[in-house]
Amino acid sequence: MNSIRRVVLTGLALALTAGAGFAQDLGGTYRVEGRNPNGSAYGGSARLVDHGDAVSIDWNISGSGFSGYGTKEGRILTVDWGQATPVVYVYDPATGQLHGTWDQGRALDRLIPQ
């Protein structure tokens, strides 16, 4: 299932990259919903600061804080958060949401604007 999910998300990311880039500032507060690599759900909040071609992000997940810095390319936001692999988000301009994967596609993360 993880490999199928990874293929679908990679295909979606490639399709969206061909379109327009980030049309708006991504800065703001987001609700976080996600799934860990073991399938358990998590939630929290995130604060993004838009720096033009890049974004800094601070997550608060179940009382634990994480920080990262990401670069934008097309509709893809790749965030280095100090782990072996980045979080890779695809921006959905219709909803303003960012849909991401981490841990090499074994985990999911969604940022919903507040």
C-alpha positions as CSV (number, residue, x, y, z in Angstrom):
1,M,0.0,0.0,0.0
2,N,2.8,2.5,0.8
3,S,4.4,2.0,-2.6
4,I,1.1,2.6,-4.3
5,R,0.5,5.7,-2.2
6,R,4.0,6.9,-3.1
7,V,3.4,6.4,-6.8
8,V,0.1,8.2,-6.8
9,L,1.5,11.1,-4.8
10,T,4.6,11.3,-7.0
11,G,2.4,11.4,-10.1
12,L,0.2,14.1,-8.6
13,A,3.2,16.1,-7.7
14,L,4.6,15.9,-11.3
15,A,1.3,16.8,-12.8
16,L,0.9,19.8,-10.6
17,T,4.5,21.0,-11.1
18,A,3.7,21.7,-14.7
19,G,1.1,24.3,-13.7
20,A,1.4,27.7,-12.2
21,G,3.4,28.2,-9.0
22,F,2.4,29.5,-5.7
23,A,0.0,32.3,-6.5
24,Q,-0.3,33.5,-2.9
25,D,1.7,34.0,0.2
26,L,1.7,30.7,2.2
27,G,2.4,32.5,5.5
28,G,-0.1,31.9,8.3
29,T,-1.5,29.3,10.7
30,Y,-2.5,25.8,9.6
31,R,-4.3,22.9,11.2
32,V,-2.2,19.7,10.8
33,E,-3.7,16.2,10.2
34,G,-1.4,13.3,9.5
35,R,-0.5,9.6,9.6
36,N,2.7,8.3,11.0
37,P,4.6,5.5,9.2
38,N,2.9,2.9,11.5
39,G,-0.5,4.2,10.4
40,S,-1.4,6.0,13.6
41,A,-3.1,9.4,13.3
42,Y,-1.7,12.7,14.7
43,G,-2.8,16.3,14.7
44,G,-1.6,19.7,15.7
45,S,-0.9,23.1,14.2
46,A,1.8,24.7,12.1
47,R,2.9,28.3,11.5
48,L,4.4,29.2,8.1
49,V,6.4,32.3,7.3
50,D,6.7,32.9,3.6
51,H,10.1,34.3,2.4
52,G,9.4,34.4,-1.4
53,D,11.2,31.4,-2.8
54,A,11.2,29.7,0.6
55,V,9.2,29.0,3.7
56,S,10.1,28.5,7.3
57,I,7.7,26.3,9.3
58,D,7.2,25.5,12.9
59,W,4.9,22.5,13.8
60,N,3.3,21.7,17.1
61,I,2.3,18.1,17.0
62,S,0.8,16.6,20.2
63,G,2.8,19.0,22.3
64,S,6.1,18.4,20.5
65,G,7.8,21.1,18.5
66,F,9.5,20.7,15.1
67,S,11.0,23.3,12.8
68,G,12.0,23.3,9.1
69,Y,12.9,25.4,6.1
70,G,11.6,24.7,2.7
71,T,12.1,25.8,-0.9
72,K,9.3,26.2,-3.5
73,E,9.4,25.0,-7.0
74,G,6.2,25.1,-9.0
75,R,3.6,23.8,-6.6
76,I,6.0,21.7,-4.7
77,L,7.4,22.7,-1.3
78,T,10.3,20.6,0.0
79,V,11.0,21.1,3.7
80,D,14.2,20.1,5.4
81,W,13.3,19.4,9.0
82,G,16.5,17.8,10.3
83,Q,15.6,14.2,9.4
84,A,17.0,11.9,6.9
85,T,14.4,12.7,4.3
86,P,12.4,16.0,3.8
87,V,8.7,16.6,3.9
88,V,7.4,17.1,0.4
89,Y,4.2,19.0,0.0
90,V,2.0,19.7,-3.0
91,Y,0.1,22.9,-2.9
92,D,-3.6,22.8,-3.8
93,P,-4.6,26.3,-5.0
94,A,-8.4,25.5,-4.9
95,T,-8.3,24.9,-1.1
96,G,-5.0,26.5,0.0
97,Q,-4.0,23.2,1.5
98,L,-0.6,21.5,1.4
99,H,-0.6,17.7,1.1
100,G,2.6,16.1,2.0
101,T,4.6,12.9,2.6
102,W,7.5,12.2,4.8
103,D,9.6,9.3,5.9
104,Q,10.2,8.4,2.2
105,G,6.5,8.4,1.4
106,R,5.5,6.1,4.3
107,A,3.8,8.9,6.2
108,L,1.3,11.6,5.3
109,D,0.8,15.2,6.4
110,R,-1.8,17.8,5.5
111,L,-1.8,21.5,6.3
112,I,-5.2,23.1,6.3
113,P,-5.2,27.0,6.4
114,Q,-7.0,28.5,9.4
